[in-house]
């Protein structure tokens, strides 16, 4: 996100206006979609004033303001955020609390309509070509109260974006959601509201992130025992399995576990959530229908002290998830899924049968304060940074590596690989992996952007737990150091926790006494599919080949 105060357009990445339209698709409105960082409405339709005008400022004063500027992600062009055309994104209660969702072929139309409307920004029009305030109209669109809804023609793979929206409340009256009250005003029928959201309300947004980042599958009683247990009728439209473990009160603070990516309200981690241990172990929180663990593994050694429940009960995934994001070649993200680098054989990534993939593991503090092993999908990333060593070369404590804004990278590359950048691994996609390619990009990124400012003072490539930098003392012109242990706040691996799609005991790790899955001593001294499985560390070495590590190596744990 762009800062509030910036000295030039070169400092501005995604502004509040961009976030509300493109990222607000999965946020229920209000907060940063409605108010600027001074607490003012971005635009007050009643007075016709922008928030900054209420503070006595002019448009010239906020030209580089992260709340009122807009920088095109494609061209880098600077313009004013058109809050007066889009309106603001107010809280959308119906997004979660409607009693019925329109689902077509697995697509939740209500979420699609709302999200596509927001993404149109200031370009949305009605049947007559008149401008429609997309942010303000998104809840109405999501409710389905329209007579015409047209999606724009976009490049394949682009998120849906609306081009035409004709609001028509008669649609809501006809389907029974709206009525005209005694005062002649439209009113929402109480029967159309549910207190606890149904799963499709959650899935409308979480399908986007959870499928892509975690390979999560929904509405499958075989692949998720909790969905089966909490939806005995088998009707996905009525299912409220999510809210069983993630309840919420009138404060709308939906309870959560502890996410390893990001730091959103860490003070509420585990507060009120129903964890595996709460429901299945004997105690006051035990769910009456949750079976007690019966496998002898639970009482053997220190299994329950070292491993989370998910460690064994989310043993693999069958839906591909994004494993790599490479931003280095053009500045436009290139993603690679798990089936490119992993396979159904955890010890052999090149096995051709790639209908499954296996997670890595990280140490994480559990609800009871004990640090245990949890499954994770480590997202490997490659990106360009600007390295400031704080004036103390060789001393990393005060170093900062600031990511280079992607639209600025695209300006340098022309959104195409630089000359001499080749496809070393033969997958049809070029990658920046050789020392010569790395040096060419580092030199290019010292150039100016369209606003006349240097893109990076000291460009570096960050990938595979390494930082590559220009070094004239080396024959290749580049050198690198390992990030681990430096204290520099930069990462090349983001651990996305895998906590859902819990499998029954029969398909969990250790089922049928398969202790050799973890213990070499019980596997004839051979590598085990759990602690010796291949976990991607770097998608491209100097020859373009992937580099792997194992949990045994990375975790510092070595079961006998």
VEXDRENLUM-881310 format. One record per residue: residue in three letters; x, y, z of N, C-alpha, C in turn. Coordinates in steps of 0.2 Angstrom, whole numbers, plus 5000, padded with zeros to 4 digits. Layout:
// residues N
ALAXYZXYZXYZ;...
//
This chain:
// residues 560
UNK500449945000500050005000500450065000;UNK500250114996500650184996500550215003;UNK501050255005501050295011500550345010;UNK500350385016499950435016500250495012;UNK500950515014501250565012501850545007;UNK501850565001502450554997502650614993;UNK503350614991503650674988503550664981;UNK503450604978503450604970502950544969;UNK502750534963502350484960502850414960;UNK503450424960503950364960503850324966;UNK503650354972503550324978502850284979;UNK502450294974501750274975501650204972;UNK501450154976501250094973500450094973;UNK500150044976499450044976499150084982;UNK498650134979498350184984497750154987;UNK497450194991496850174994496250164989;UNK496250204984495750204978495850134975;UNK496450114973496550054970496349994974;UNK496549994981496449944986495649934986;UNK495349984987494549984988494249944982;UNK494549964976494249934970494449864968;UNK495049854969495349784967495449734973;UNK495549764979495649714985495049714989;UNK494649774989494049774993493549724991;UNK493649694985493149634983493049584988;UNK493549574993493549524998493549555005;UNK493349625005493249655012492549685012;UNK492249685017491449705017491349775017;UNK491849815015491649885015491749925022;UNK491749985022491850025028492650035029;UNK492850065035493550065036493950105031;UNK494450075028494850105023494550105016;UNK493950075015493550085009493050145009;UNK493050175015492550235016492850295019;UNK493350285023493750345027494450345025;UNK494650415024495450425023495750415030;UNK496450425029496850415035496850475040;UNK496450525038496250575043495550565046;UNK495250515044494550505047494050535043;UNK494150565038493650595034493350545028;UNK492750555026492450525020492850545014;UNK493050495010493450515004493050565000;UNK492450545000491950594996491250594999;UNK491050655001490350665004489850684999;UNK489450634997488950654991488450704993;UNK488350715000487850765002488150835001;UNK488750845002489050915002489450924995;UNK489650864992490050864986490750884987;UNK490950864993491650884995492050814996;UNK492750824994493150774996493450785003;UNK493650725006493850735013494450785014;UNK494850785009495450835010495150915010;UNK494550925007494350985006494051015013;UNK493750965017493550975023494050995028;UNK494650985026495251005030495651065028;UNK495251095023495551155020496051145015;UNK496151085012496651075007496351075000;UNK496751084995496551084988496851024984;UNK496551014978496850954974497550954973;UNK497851014973498551024972498950994978;UNK498651004984498950984990499050904991;UNK498550874987498550794988498750754982;UNK499150794978499250754971499650694973;UNK500050694978500450634980500250594986;UNK499650614988499350584994499050514993;UNK499250464997499150394996498350384996;UNK497950424999497250414999496850454993;UNK497250494990496850534984497250534978;UNK497750504977498150494971497950424968;UNK498150414962498050354958498650344953;UNK499050294954499550284949499350214945;UNK499350224939499150164934499650114935;UNK499450054937499949994937500249974931;UNK499949994925500249974919500650034916;UNK500550094917500950144914501350194919;UNK501150184925501450224930501250304930;UNK500650314926500450384925500050404932;UNK500150464934499850494940499250534938;UNK498650514942498050554942497750554948;UNK497150594949496750604955496350544955;UNK496250514961495750464963495050484962;UNK494650454958494050474956493450454961;UNK493550474968493050454973492350484971;UNK492350544968491750574966491350534961;UNK491650494957491350454952491150384955;UNK491550354959491450294962491050294968;UNK491050344972490750344979491250304983;UNK490950294990491350254994491050194996;UNK491450144998491250074999491050075007;UNK490350075008490150075014490049995016;UNK489949985023489849915025489249875021;UNK489449815019488949775015488749715020;UNK488249725023487949675028487749615024;UNK487449625018487149575015487649525012;UNK488249545011488749505009488849445013;UNK488749445019488849385023488149365026;UNK487649405027487049385031486449375027;UNK486549365020485949345016485749275017;UNK485149255017484949185018485049145012;UNK485049175006485149125001485649154996;UNK486049114993486549134988486349104981;UNK486449144976486349114969487049084967;UNK487049024966487648984964487448954958;UNK487948954953487848934946488548894944;UNK488548834944489048794942489648804947;UNK489548814953490148824958490248894959;UNK490048944954490149014955489649044959;UNK489849084964489349114968489249184965;UNK488649194962488549254958488549314962;UNK488249314968488249374972488949394973;UNK489449354975490149374976490449404969;UNK490249364964490549394957490249454955;UNK489549474956489349534954489649594959;UNK489649584965489949634969490649644968;UNK491049594967491849604966491949634959;UNK491549614954491649644947491449714947;UNK490949734951490749804951491249844954;UNK491549824960492049864963492649874958;UNK492849814954493449814950493349864944;UNK492749884943492749934937492950004938;UNK493050014945493250084947492850144944;UNK493050184940492650244938492350234931;UNK492450174928492250154921491550124921;UNK491250114926490550084926490050134923;UNK489550104919489050144916488350104917;UNK487850134916487150104915486950094908;UNK486350074907486150054900486150114896;UNK486050174898486050234894486750264894;UNK487250234897487950264896488150314902;UNK487650324907487850364912488250334917;UNK488650374920489150344925488750314931;UNK489050254934488750224940489250224945;UNK489150244951489650244956489750174959;UNK490350144956490450074957490550054964;UNK490850094968491050074975490350074979;UNK489950124978489350134982488850084979;UNK488850064973488350024970488549944971;UNK489149934973489349864974488849814978;UNK488649844984488149804988487549784984;UNK487249834981486649824977486749774971;UNK487349784968487449734963487549664966;UNK487849654971487949594974487349554977;UNK486849604978486249574980485849544974;UNK486049564968485649544963485149584960;UNK485049644963484549694961484749734955;UNK484749704950484949734943484549704938;UNK484449734932484149714927484649694921;UNK485149724922485749714917486349714920;UNK486749664919487449664922487949634916;UNK488449674914488849654908489549654911;UNK489949594909490649594911491049624905;UNK491549664907491949684902492449634899;UNK492649644893493049594889493749604891;UNK494049564895494749564897495149514895;UNK495849514896496249464894496149404898;UNK496249344895496149284899496549284905;UNK496249254910496549254917496449314921;UNK496149364918496049424922495449414927;UNK495449444933494849444937494249474933;UNK493649454934493049484931492949554933;UNK492749594928492649674929491949694926;UNK491549724929490949744926491049804921;UNK490649804916490649864912489949904912;UNK489449864913488749894913488349864919;UNK488049914923487649894928487049934928;UNK486449904927485849934927485449914934;UNK485449954939485149944945484349944944;UNK484049894947483349884946483049844953;UNK482749884957482549854964481949814963;UNK481649824957481049784956481249704955;UNK481849694954482149624954482049594961;UNK482249634966482249614973481549604975;UNK481049654973480349644975480049584972;UNK480249564966479949504962480249444965;UNK480849444968481049374971480949374978;UNK480549424981480349414988480849444993;UNK481449474991481949494996481749564998;UNK481449604994481249674996480449684996;UNK480249725000479549745000479449825001;UNK478849844999478749915000478349925007;UNK478649965011478349965018477750015018;UNK477450025024476850075024477050145023;UNK477650165023477850225022478050235014;UNK477950185010478150185003478850175002;UNK479250155007479950145006480150075005;UNK480650065001480949995001481149965007;UNK481049905009481249875015481549805014;UNK481949785017482249715017481849665021;UNK481649615019481249565023481649535028;UNK481449525034481849495039482049425038;UNK481649385034481749315033482349315028;UNK482549365025483149365020483849365024;UNK483849375030484449385034484549325039;UNK485149305039485349255044485849275048;UNK485849255055486349285060487049255059;UNK487049195058487749165057487849145049;UNK488349175046488449165039488449095037;UNK488249085031488249015028488949005024;UNK489148945023489748935020489848965014;UNK489348975010489449005003489649075004;UNK489349115009489549185010490349185012;UNK490649135015491349135017491749125010;UNK491449075007491749045001491849094995;UNK491349144995491349194990491949234989;UNK492349244995492949274995493549224996;UNK493449185001494049135003494149084997;UNK493749074993493949034987494449064983;UNK494549124983495049164979495749154982;UNK495749164988496449154991496549084993;UNK496149054997496248984999496348934994;UNK496048944988496148894983496848904980;UNK497048974979497648984976498248974980;UNK498148994987498748994991498848924995;UNK498248894996498248835000498048774997;UNK497748774991497448714988496848694991;UNK496448734995495948714999495348694994;UNK494948644996494348614993493748624998;UNK493248644995492648654999492048604997;UNK491548595002490948555000491148484998;UNK491648455001491748384999491848345006;UNK491348305007491348265014491848215014;UNK492148195009492748145009493348185011;UNK493448245008494148275009494148325015;UNK493548335018493448375024492948345029;UNK493248315034492748285039492348325042;UNK492548395043492148445047491548465043;UNK491648475036491048485032490548435032;UNK490848365032490348315033489948315040;UNK490348325045490048325052489548375053;UNK489748435051489248495052488748505047;UNK488748465042488248475037487848415035;UNK487548385040487248315040486748315034;UNK486448365033485948365027486248355020;UNK486848375020487148375013487048425009;UNK486648475011486448535006487048595007;UNK487448605002487948655003487648725004;UNK487048735001486748805002486548815009;UNK486448765013486248775020486848765025;UNK487448745022487948725027488248785031;UNK488348775037488648835041489248805045;UNK489648755042490148725045490748775047;UNK490848825043491348875045491248905051;UNK490648925053490448965059490448925065;UNK490448855064490548815070491148815073;UNK491748825069492348835072492648905073;UNK492348945068492449015068491849065070;UNK491649055076491049095077491149175078;UNK490649205079490749285079490149305083;UNK490249365087489749395091489449455087;UNK489149505091488849565088489449615086;UNK490049605089490549645087490849625080;UNK490649575077490849555070491649535070;UNK491949515076492649495076492549415075;UNK492649395069492549325068493249295071;UNK493149245075493749215078494249185073;UNK494849185075495349155070495849115074;UNK496349085071496849045074497449095074;UNK498049075072498649115072498949105065;UNK498849155061499149155054499849175054;UNK500249135050500949145049501149195044;UNK500749215040500849265035500449335037;UNK500849385038500549445040500449445048;UNK500249505050500149515057499549555059;UNK498949525057498349565058498049545065;UNK497949585069497649575076497949515079;UNK498649515080498949455084498649445091;UNK498349505094498149505101497449455101;UNK497149445095496549405095496649335093;UNK497349315092497449245090497149195095;UNK496749145092496449085096495949105101;UNK495749175101495249195106494549165103;UNK494249115107493549095105493549045100;UNK494049025096494048975091494048905094;UNK493648865090493648795092494148755088;UNK494748745092495248705089495148635089;UNK495648595086495548525086495648495093;UNK496048525097496148505104495648525108;UNK495248575107494648595111494148545110;UNK494048525104493448485103493548415104;UNK494148385103494248315103494648285109;UNK494948335113495248305119494748315125;UNK494848275130494348275136494448345139;UNK493948375141493948435145493348475144;UNK493248535147492648575147492448595140;UNK492948605135492748625128492548575123;UNK492648515125492548455121491848455117;UNK491848455111491248455107490848385108;UNK490248385110489848325111489848265105;UNK489948295099489948245094490648235091;UNK491248265094491848255092492148195095;UNK492348145091492648085094493348095098;UNK493448055103494148055106494648025102;UNK495248045102495748005099495847935101;UNK495847885097495847815099496547785097;UNK496847815092497547785090498047785095;UNK498447725096498947725101499447775100;UNK499547805093500047855092499947915097;UNK499347935098499147995102499447985109;UNK499547925112499847915118500547895118;UNK500847885112501547865112502047925112;UNK502547915116503047965116502748035117;UNK503048085114502848155114502548175108;UNK502148135104501848155098501448215099;UNK500948215104500548275105500848335107;UNK501448325110501848385112502248415106;UNK502448375101502848405096502448415090;UNK501948385088501548385082500848415083;UNK500648465079499948485079499448425077;UNK498848435078498348385075498448385067;UNK498448455065498448455057499048425054;UNK499648415058500248385055500048315052;UNK499648275056499448215053498848215049;UNK498348255051497748245048497548295042;UNK498048335040498048365033498748335030;UNK498748275028499348245026499548265019;UNK499148285015499248305008498748345005;UNK498848374999498348404995498248384988;UNK497648384985497548364979497448414974;UNK497248474976497148534972497748574971;UNK498048584965498648624964498548694968;UNK499048714970499148784973499748824971;UNK499748884971500248924968500848914973;UNK501448894970502048874974502548934973;UNK502548964967503149014966502849074963;UNK503049134965502849194961503549234959;UNK503649234953504249264950504049334947;UNK504349384950504249454948504849484944;UNK505349444943505949474941506049484934;UNK505749444929505849444922505649504919;UNK504949524920504749584917504449634922;UNK504349614928503949654933503249634933;UNK503049594929502349564929502349494932;UNK501949484937502049414941501949354937;UNK502349304937502249244934502249194940;UNK501649154939501549104945501649034942;UNK501948994947502048924945501648884951;UNK501248834949500948794954501348734957;UNK501048704962501348644965501548594960;UNK501048574955501248524951501848534946;UNK502148594946502748604942503348584946;UNK503348584952503948574956503848514961;UNK503248494962503148434967502748384963;UNK502648324967502348274964501948224969;UNK501648174967501348134972501748084975;UNK502448084973502948054977503348104981;UNK503248114988503548164991504348164991;UNK504648104989505348094989505648114982;UNK505148114977505348124970504948174967;UNK505148244966504748294963504648284956;UNK505048244953504948224945504548174944;UNK504248144949503748084947503148114943;UNK502948084938502448104933501748104936;UNK501648074941500948064944500848124949;UNK500648174947500648234951499948254953;UNK499548204955498848214957498848234965;UNK499448234968499448254975500048294976;UNK500148334981500748364983500748364991;UNK501348374994501348365001501648435004;UNK501348455010501648515013502248515016;UNK502548565018503148575022502848585029;UNK503348595034503148605041503548665043;UNK503248705048503548755052503348745060;UNK503748775064503648775071503148835072;UNK502648825076502148885077501848875084;UNK501748925088501448925094500748905094;UNK500548845097499848825097499448865102;UNK498748845102498248885106498448875114;UNK498748825116498948815123499648845125;UNK499948875120500648905121501148855120;UNK501048795118501548755116501748755109;UNK502448755107502648765100502648695097;UNK502248685092502248625088502348635081;UNK502448575077502448575070501848575067;UNK501748625062501148635058501248625051;UNK500848605047500948595040500848665036;UNK501248675031501248745028501348735020;UNK501148775016501348785009501748845008;UNK502448825008502948885008502848915001;UNK502648975000502649014994503349044992;UNK503649024987504349044986504249104981;UNK504649164982504549224978505249244976;UNK505249284971505849314968505649384966;UNK506049434968505949504967506549544968;UNK506449604965506949654965506849704971;UNK507449714974507449764980507949814979;UNK507949864983508449924984508749914990;UNK509349904990509749884997510049945000;UNK509849965006510250015009510549985015;UNK511249985015511649955021511750005027;UNK511350055027511450105033512050135034;UNK512450135028513150165029513650125033;UNK513450055034513950015038513949945034;UNK514349945029514449885025514749825029;UNK514449775028514649715032514249705038;UNK513949755041513549755047512849755045;UNK512449695046511749695043511249725048;UNK511349735054510849755059510449815057;UNK510649865053510249915051510149915044;UNK510249865040510049865033509349855032;UNK509149885026508449885024508449865016;UNK508049815014507949805007507249815005;UNK507149875002506449895000506249864993;UNK505649834993505449804986505349864981;UNK505649844975505549894970504749884967;UNK504449944967503749944965503749914958;UNK503249864956503249834950503149874944;UNK502749924944502549964938503249994936;UNK503650014941504350044939504749984936;UNK504749924938505149874935504849864928;UNK504249864927503949854920504149914916;UNK504249974918504450024914505250014912;UNK505649984916506349974914506349914909;UNK505949864910505949804905505549814899;UNK505049864899504549864894504149804894;UNK504049774900503649724901503849664897;UNK504449654895504749604891505449584894;UNK505649524893506349504896506849544893;UNK507349564897507949604894508249554889;UNK508649594884509049554880509549504883;UNK509549444881510049404884509749354889;UNK509149374891508749324896508449264892;UNK508649214894508449154891508049104895;UNK507749054892507448994896507948934897;UNK508248934903508748884904508448814906;UNK507848814908507548744910507048714905;UNK506948754900506548724894505848724896;UNK505548764900504848764901504448814897;UNK504848844893504448894889504448964892;UNK504748974898504649034901505349054903;UNK505549114901506249144903506249154911;UNK506849144913506949164921507649194921;UNK507649244926508349274928508649234933;UNK509149194931509549144935510249144935;UNK510549164929511249164928511549224931;UNK512149224932512549284935512549344930;UNK512549324924512549374918511949404918;UNK511349374918510749394918510549444924;UNK510749414930510649454936511049524935;UNK511649524933512049584932511649634927;UNK511449604922511149654917510549684920;UNK510149654924509549684927509749734932;UNK510249714936510449764941510649824938;UNK511049824933511249884929510649924926;UNK510149884923509649924920509149954925;UNK509149924931508649954937508950014940;UNK509550034938509850094940509650154936;UNK509250134931508950194926508350224929;UNK508150274926507550314928506950294926;UNK506450304930505750294928505450354924;UNK504750344922504450404918504450464922;UNK504550464928504450524932505150554933;UNK505750524930506350554930506750534936;UNK506550484940506850464946507250394946;UNK507850384948508150324948507650264951;UNK507650214948507150154950507450124957;UNK508150114957508450094963509150114963;UNK509350134969510050154970510550094970;UNK510350044973510749984974510349924973;UNK510149904966509649854965509949784967;UNK509549744970509749674972509149624970;UNK509349564969508949514967508849464974;UNK508249464976508049424982507649364980;UNK507949304981507649234979508049184982;UNK507649124984508049064987508449074993;UNK508149124997508549135004509249175003;UNK509349204997509949234995509749304992;UNK510249344993510249414990510849424986;UNK510649434979511249444974511349524973;UNK511949544973512049614972512649624968;UNK512749684965513349694961513949704965;UNK514449664962515149664966515649664960;UNK515949724959516449734954517149694956;UNK517149664962517749624963517749554961;UNK517149534959517049464956517049464949;UNK517349404946517349404939516749404935;UNK516149384939515549384936515149454937;UNK515449494941515149564942514649564948;UNK514449504950513949494956514149444961;UNK513849454967513949414973513349404976;UNK513349364982512749354985512949334993;UNK512449344997512449325004511749295006;UNK511849245011511249215014510849265018;UNK510149265017509749305021509749275029;UNK509749215029509549185036510149205041;UNK509949235046510349255052510549325051;UNK510449365046510649435045510149475049;UNK509549465050509149505054508749555049;UNK508949555042508649595038507849575036;UNK507449615037506749605036506549595028;UNK506749545026506549525019506549445018;UNK506049425014505949355014505849335007;UNK506049265006505949234999505449175000;UNK505249165006504749115007504249135012;UNK503549135010503049145014502649085016;UNK502649065023502249005025501549015025;UNK501148985021500448985021500148925025;UNK499848935030499648885035499148845031;UNK499148775032498648725029498348695035;UNK497648715036497348695042496648665041;UNK496448665034495748645033495848575028;UNK495248555026495248485022495548435027;UNK495348435033495548385038495348315036;UNK495748265036495648195034495448155040;UNK495048105039494948055044495548015046;UNK495447975051496047945054496347895049;UNK495947865045496147805040496647835035;UNK496647895034497047925029497547975031;UNK497547975038498048025041498747995041;UNK499248035043499948005044499947955050;UNK500247905049500347855055499747805055;UNK499347805050498747765049499047695048;UNK498647645051498847575051499547565053;UNK499747595058500447585061501047605056;UNK500947645052501447665047501947715050;UNK502347695055502747735059503347755055;UNK503547705050504047725045503947785041;UNK503347815041503247875037503647925040;UNK503847925046504247975049504847955052;UNK504947895054505547865058505947825053;UNK506547845052507047805048507147745051;UNK507247745057507347675061506847625060;UNK506247645058505647605057505547595049;UNK505947625045505947625038506547595035;UNK506847545038507447515036508047565035;UNK508047615038508547665038508547705032;UNK507947705028507847735022507547805023;UNK507647855018507247915019506547905020;UNK506247955024505547945025505147995021;UNK504547975020504148025016503848085019;UNK503948095026503748145030504348195031;UNK504848175034505448215036505948225031;UNK505948175026506448185020506048205014;UNK505448225014505148245008505448305005;UNK505348324999505648374995505248434996;UNK505548494999505148555000505548604996;UNK505248644991505548684987505848744990;UNK506548764989506848814992506948874987;UNK507148854981507348904976507148874969;UNK506648914965506448884959506948874954;UNK507448924954507948924949508648934952;UNK509148884951509848894952510148924946;UNK510848924946511248954941511048924934;UNK510848854934510648824928509948824927;UNK509548854931508848854930508448794933;UNK508848754937508548694940508248714947;UNK507748684950507548694956507948664962;UNK507948704967508348684973507848664979;UNK507948604982507548584987507948574994;UNK507548574999507748555006507248505009;UNK507448485015506948435018506748465025;UNK506248445027506048465034506548435039;UNK506848385038507448365043507948415043;UNK508148445037508648495037508448555040;UNK507848585037507648655039507348655046;UNK507148605049506748615055507248605061;UNK507848565060508248555065507948495070;UNK507548455067507348395070507548335066;UNK507648275070507948215067507648155071;UNK507048135069506748075072507148015071;UNK507247975076507647915075507447875068;
//
